[in-house]
Amino acid sequence: MIAAHLKPPYYAVIFTALLTDNIEGYIETAERMEELAKEQEGYLGIESARNDVGITVSYWEDLNAITRWKNQVEHTEARERGRKQWYQQYQLRICKVEREYGFVKQ
């Protein structure tokens, strides 16, 4: 699903990852992190695609909301497990969205 109706300016956290062969528990944890993120103050939405390269983009009101999410205990534990078990490599980017537009076929 595409996160729609966001009002710029806001922030996008882009998480791109290559997985190891040992992904036991990864899908369940990713789904839990998505549920948990939705409960965080300042959360605006999320988009995700998991194939050869996994890409998740989450949207936040401000940098403080992103920091609170980063420091959330269960998220911190999942991040550590990811480094030890699931990820060969990952990159995280934080961007300020100044403008957006889209299209929906009717």
Secondary structure, 3 states (H helix, E strand, C coil): CCCCCCCCCEEEEEEEEEECCCCCCHHHHHHHHHHHHHCCCCEEEEEEEECCCEEEEEEECCHHHHHHHHHCHHHHHHHHHHHHHHEEEEEEEEEEECCCCCCCCC
